């Protein structure tokens, strides 16, 4: 199982910003594009990475395998790949 660097970057920003929409803005992408990448990663892993945590559905929380990511180490990795 492999993920593209772009997919990992999308996941990082969605998790960091707690929002698919804000991640899309940060990455000059569309919100549906961010959702599709996260969904594809979830399909490969066979479990959810993110879930909605408020009534409006605008904020996300990291679930399952996604919660095991060390954010600081991941940010440094993304920075070295850019």
Secondary structure as GFF3:
##gff-version 3
##sequence-region A 1 82
A	DSSP	alpha_helix	5	17	.	.	.	ID=ss1
A	DSSP	alpha_helix	20	26	.	.	.	ID=ss2
A	DSSP	alpha_helix	31	45	.	.	.	ID=ss3
A	DSSP	beta_strand	50	52	.	.	.	ID=ss4
A	DSSP	beta_strand	60	62	.	.	.	ID=ss5
A	DSSP	three_ten_helix	64	68	.	.	.	ID=ss6
A	DSSP	alpha_helix	71	81	.	.	.	ID=ss7
###
